[in-house]
Amino acid sequence: MTNDLARWQFATTSIYHFLFVPVTIGLAFLVALLQTAWYRNEGVGGPKLKRLTRFFGTLLLINVAVGVVTGLVQEFEFGMNWSAYSRFVGDVFGAPLAMEGLAAFFLESTFLGLWIFGWDRLPKRVHLACIWLVAAGAMLSALFILAANSWMQHPVGYVMNSHGQPELNNIAALFTNPTFLWGYVHVILASLVTGALVMLAIAAWQIRKGHEVESFAFAARISVIVLLPVIVLQLFVGNKLGEVETKYQPVKIAAAEAQWENCQPCSFSAFQIGGGKNDKTPSQIIPIPHLLSVLATGTFNGAVVGLNQLQKEDEKKYGPGNYIPDVFIQYWSMRIMAYIATLVLLLAAWGGWLIHRGRLAESKWFLRLSMWAVLTPFVMNTAGWMLTENGRQPWIVQGLMKTIHASSPSVSSTDIWISLVAFVLIYIALGAADLVLMLRYSRKGLPDEDGGESGASAGAGGGAITTPALSY
């Protein structure tokens, strides 16, 4: 019971935190693109691009502020609820986390501060470099976190010491881990998709309201221009990541298809009934021949080992126990992620066609759908993490430590219940505050060149908030 509650608590905080991380990474990159456009076009159109940069920069700051707070809780949870895990993997897991704090986070936060207070004070080229370094710092932070997480998925570059604990002896292996390389690219692309869809939704709303149409049409075009190639590349990278996981975590892939028996070639079911732990003969609806072979092995007739066979192999290697993750979560997480990504691809292709025709700001249906599409990346990102983390169970470190042995023995169920309820209530409050601030600022017009909200836009968007840090 205690272990399950600890898992629920960490899952809650992790999923909540990862709602903000992709927005930060994606928006930082897009704001840097907007400021670059302003820097290169200081003449005609320059003031509008500057105001556009300030507008989306404010939304970036709101998201960073809440995201940092939610991320700090996870570090404390390692010591509070997962002390056995922390002692076991500290000599490996601590290195990339220390790098993230000392290098990436300091880089991001330092240059974010310089960017906030450097408007019209720093030379324009230096100020532009600051926002690009913020974007680089956000991506670098994800790099170190993903390196640590990927080691849990596929441990490499370590030796077992005399106490039976892993010690890092090859840091290069940590950052060349195939699970890390493809997983990191996957997360960065997902973040760019998230940032692009957030910017597109806000621009679409402003265009529909008739606010600064020319400026927000430019933001919408930038969003689509980033979104279209990124979502195409994301589908390719997701496929390659599936091949890597088939090699190193075959149970994860087999569970994602509810594939209980060996197959070659293997079909992919668009939908199925049954297939869970107590039903090993699912009824496949719309099976797509050979597609699972392609996704899992990269070949048209590739073989996929079934869950029954993998269970027998793991029992022989690790001893008695259940080594199959929750098949229902795996199956539907995979499909939610893939199906929504396909819809985003169609939306991006539609937007690209409208840009080509010069009608992006005139298509009412595209603008309406773009506003609602802002929800899709958060669902995709959550499904992706559930697929990744649930698929590793029952291991917290693949092949080395089971989750059941990783929690703190001195922490009671009552302790976790109290902190879990407290965290949920605090996170609901933080989420509500973030949503209110993001909606309020995104509905305002562009600020004037001094950083305040323009008079006409203030009338259209509601009362002005004059917090210095947010209005520069």
N, C-alpha and C positions, 0 to 999 in steps of 0.2 A: 504494500500500500504506500509506504513512504517513498519508495523508488518511483512508483507511478506518479505520485504527486510532484516529485522533483522534476520528472520528465515533463509533466504538464506545465509546470512553472517556467522551465527553460524554453519550452516550445512557445509559450505565450509571449515571453519577452523577446525571443529571437524573431518570431514572425512579425511582431509589432515593430521592432527596430528595423527590420528589413523593408517595411513600408516606406521608410524615409531614405535609406541608403541609396537606392537606385535613382530617386528624385535628385538627391544631392549630386551624384556623379553625372547624371544626364544633363541637369540644368546648368551645372558649372561649365560643362563643355559648350552648351548652346549659348550661354551668356558670353563666353569667351569668343564664340563665333560672331555674335552681334557686336561686341566691342571691337573686334577686328574689322568688321565691315564699317563701323563708324570711323575707326582710325584711318582706314584707306579711302574714306569718302568724306573728308571734313568740309567740303564745299557744299554743293547742292545736296540736300538730303541728310547732311551730317548731323544737324541738331535733332532731327527725328530719330535717327539711329541711336544717338546718345540717350535720348529719353526712353527709347525702347530698351536699351541696355539697363538703365536704372530701374525700369519697371520690373523686368524679370529678375534683376539682381535682388530686389527686395523680397520676392517670393523665395529665392534661393536662401536668403538669410533666415527667413522664418523657418524653413524646413531644416536648415543646419542646426538652429538653436534647439528645436525639439528633438531632432535625431541624436544629437550628442548626449542629451540627458538620458534617453532611453537606452543608449548603448552602454553607458557606464554600469548599469545594473547587472549586465551579463558577466562582467569581470568579477563582481562580488559574489555572484552565484557559484562560480567555480570553487571558491573557497568555502562558501557557506553550505551548499547542498551537494557538492561533488568533490569533497576533499580526498576521497580514495582515488578518484580519477586524477586529480591535480598532483598528488604525490607520485602516482605511477608515471605520468607522461610529462612532468614538469621540466625534465632535462631536454626534452625535444620541443614540446608545445610552447614553452616560455620564450624561446629564441625569436620566432617570428612575431609573437605578440609584443615583445620588447622593441623589436625593430619598428613595428607599426606605431607604437606610442612615441618613441624617441625620434623617428625620422618622418614618417608620413603624416601623423597627426600634427606635429609641430610645424611641419612645412605648410600644411593646409591652413591651420589656424593663424599662423603668423602672417602669411600673405593675404589671407582673407581680411585680417585687420588692416593691413596696409591698403588693400583695395577699397575697403569701406571708407576710411578716413583720408584716402589719397586723392579723391576727386578734386580736380582743379588745384591740387597742391603738388603732386608728383608730376614729373614730365610724362607726357601722354604715352610714350613708348614704354617707360618703366611701369606706369599704371596698367597698361595692357599686359605686360609680362606678369604682373601680380595675379591677374585673373586666370591666366594660363597655368601659373604655378599652383593656384588653388585647384584647378581641374586635375593637374598632374598629381597633386597630393591626395586628392580623393581617390583617384585610380590606384595610386601606390598603396594607400591604406587597404583597399580591397585586395591588392596583391598579397600582402602579408597575411591577412586573415584567411584568404583562400588557400594559401600555402599550408597553414596550420590545419584547416579543415580537410584538405586533400590528403594530408598525412594520416588523418583518422580513417579516411576511406581506403587508402592504399599506403601502408607504412613503408617508408624507404629511408636509406641513409642512416641507419642506427645499428647499434649492437646492444645486447642485453648484458647488464653489469652483474656483479656478484649478488646483488639484492633482487635479481629478477626483474629489473626495470630497464626500459629502453633509454639509451643515451645517444645523442646525435653525434655521429662521427664523419658525416659527409653532408655539409650544408648545400653543396651544389646539387646533390640528389634531391633535396627538399624542393628546390626551385626548378628542377627538370622532371619532376614527377609527371607522368603523362596525364594522370587525373587532374593535377593542378593546371597544367598548360591549357588543356581544352576547357576545364571548368572555369578558369579565370577569364578567358576570352568570352565564354558563354555569359558570365555575369556582367562583364563590361558592355557587351552588346545589349543585354536585357536592360541595363541602366540607360543606355542611349535611346532605346525604344521608349522607355518610361518617360524620360525627359522630353523627347520629341512629342509624345502624345499629350503630355501635360501642357506644353507650350501651344500645341495645335488646338487643344480644347479651349484654352483661354482666348487665343486669337480668334477662334471661330465665334465665341460668345460676343466678343467686342465687335466683330464685323457685323454680326446679326443685329446688334444694337445700334449700328451706325456710328460707333465711336472711333475716330482716328483710323478710318478704313484703310487708307493707303499704308500706314505704318504697320497695322496689325496684319494686313495681307502679306507684307514682307515677312513678318514673323511666321505666318502660316506656311509660306513657301519654303523658308529655311527648315521648318519642322518636317515637311514632307520630303524635302531633298535629303535630309539626314535619315528619315525613317525608312524610305524605300530600300536603299541598298543595305541598310543595317538589318532589317527584318529578313531580307533574302539571305544574307550572310549568316544570320542567326539560325535559320533552318538548317543550313549546311553544317554549322558548328555543332548544333544539337545532335545531328546524325553522327558526327565523328565522336562526340562524347559518348553516345550510346555504344559505339564500337569499343571504345576504351573500357567502359563499364562491363561489357560482355566478357572482356578478357580478364579483368581484375575483380569484378563483383557480379558474376553471372546470375546469382540469385535475384539481384535487383532488377535485371532486365527480364528474366523469366516471370517474375511476379508482376511486372508492368503489363504483361500480356496474359496473365493467369494461365501460363503455359506449364501444365503439370507433367506432360510427357515429352520425351525428346521428339524433335521434328526436323525434317530436312526434305525439301524447302519448307519454310514456315510462313503462314499467312498472318495478316494483321486484321483483327476484328474492329470494325468501326464502332461496334456496340455489341454487348453480349449480356446474357442473363445467366446468373450464377457465376461459378468460377472461384468462389471464396474458399476459406479453409475447410468448410464442411461440404463443399460441392466441387468436385474435381472434374466434372464433365459439363462445362458451360455450354450454353447454346449460343453460338456465334451468329450475330446479325451483320450482314454485309461483310463477309470476310474478303479481304483484298489479298489475292495470291502473291506470294513471294515478298510482300512488303516488310514483314518482320525480319526476314533474312537480310534484306537490304539495310534496314535500320540497325540491326544488331551486329552484323558482320561486314557490311559494305559489299557483299556479293549477292548475286541473284538467287543462288541456291544454297546459301550458307546454313549451317546447322546451329540450332539452339538447344542447349541441354535443358530438360524439363526440371521442375521443382522437385519431383519425387526422386530423381536421380541425384540432384544436388544435395538433398537432405541426407541421403545415404552416404554420400561422399564426406559431408561435413561431420556426420556422426562417427564415421570411421576415423577421421582426422582429429576431431576435438572431443569426442565422447558423446554420451547421450544428451539429448536436448532438442529443442525446436529451433531450427535455423532459418525458418521461412518468415519473412516480414508480413505485415498485414497486406494481403493481396488486394483487397477492396481499395485501400488508399493508393496503392501503387498503380492499379489499373486506371482509376479515374483521374488521378493526378496527372498521369501521362496524357490522357486524352483531353482534359481541360486545357492543359498547357498547349498541346499541339493544335487543337481545334481553334482556340482563340488566336493563336499566332497566325493561322491561315486567314482568319477574318481580318486581322490587322494588315496582313500582306495585301489582301484585296482592297482595303481602304487606302493603303499607301499607293497602290497601283492606280486607283481611281484619282487620287490627288495628283499623282504625276501626270496623268492624262489631262486633267484640268489645268495644270500649270502650262503644259504644252499648248493647250488651246487658249490660254490667257483668260480663263473663266473661273479660277479658284474662288475668288471672293463673291461670285455671282451664283454659285450652286447652293441653293438653300438646303437641299437634302444632304449634301456632303458636309456642310457646316453643322447641321443638326446631329448627324451621326458622329462627327468628330468630337462634339461636346460630350456625348455619352461614351465614346471610346476611351475617355480618360480612365474609366474604371478597369479596363481590360488588363493593363500591365500589372496592376496590383494583384489581380486574381491569378495571372500567369506566374508572377514571381513567387507567390505563396504556394501555388501548386508545384512549382519547380523545386522549392526547398523541401516540401513534404515528400516528393518523389526521392530526393537525394538522401534526406536524413532517415526517413522511415525505411528506405530500402537497405540501410546498413544494419538494421536490427536483426538479431539481438546484440550486435556488437556496438560498443561505443568507440573502440579502436579495432578495426577489422582484423580478426584473427588473433588479437593479443589480449583484449579485455572486454568482457561482457558488460552491458549496461547495468545489469542487476548487481554487479559487484562494485560499481563506481560511485555510488552515493555516499553521503556522510553518515557513519553509523551513529553519531551522537545527536543527530537532528531528528526530532520526532515528527509524526504526521501532523500533530497540532501546530507545531512551529511553522511547517510549510503551508498549512491551511491559512494561518493568520497572514503570513507574508504574501501568499498567492492572492488572497482577497484584497489585501492592501495594494498590491501592484496593479491588479485589474482595475480597481477604482481610480488609482492615480493615473493609469494609462488612459482610461476613458476620459478623464478630465483633460489630460494633455492632448489627446486626440481631438477632443471637441474644441479646445483652444486653438490648436493648429488649423483645424478645418475652418473655423470662423475667421481666423486671420488670413488664411490663404484665399478664401472666398471673398472676403471684404477687400483685400488689396487687388485681387485679380479682376474685380468688377470696377475698380477705379480706372480713371483715364491715365494717360501718360503724365509723369511729373513734368514740371517746367524745367528749364535748363539749370536752375539753381537747386534742383532736387525736391522742391515742393510740388504739390499737385496743382495742375493748371485749373484756373477758375471754372472754365466751361465743363471740364471733366468732373470737377468736384460736385457740381450741381447734378450731373448725371449719375455719379457713382455713390453718392451718400456723403456723410460728414467726413472730414479729413481727420486722420490720426497723425499727430505731430511728434511721435516718438523719435528722438534724434537719431538713434542707431538705425532706424528703418528708413528714415527719409534723408539719410546722409547729412 
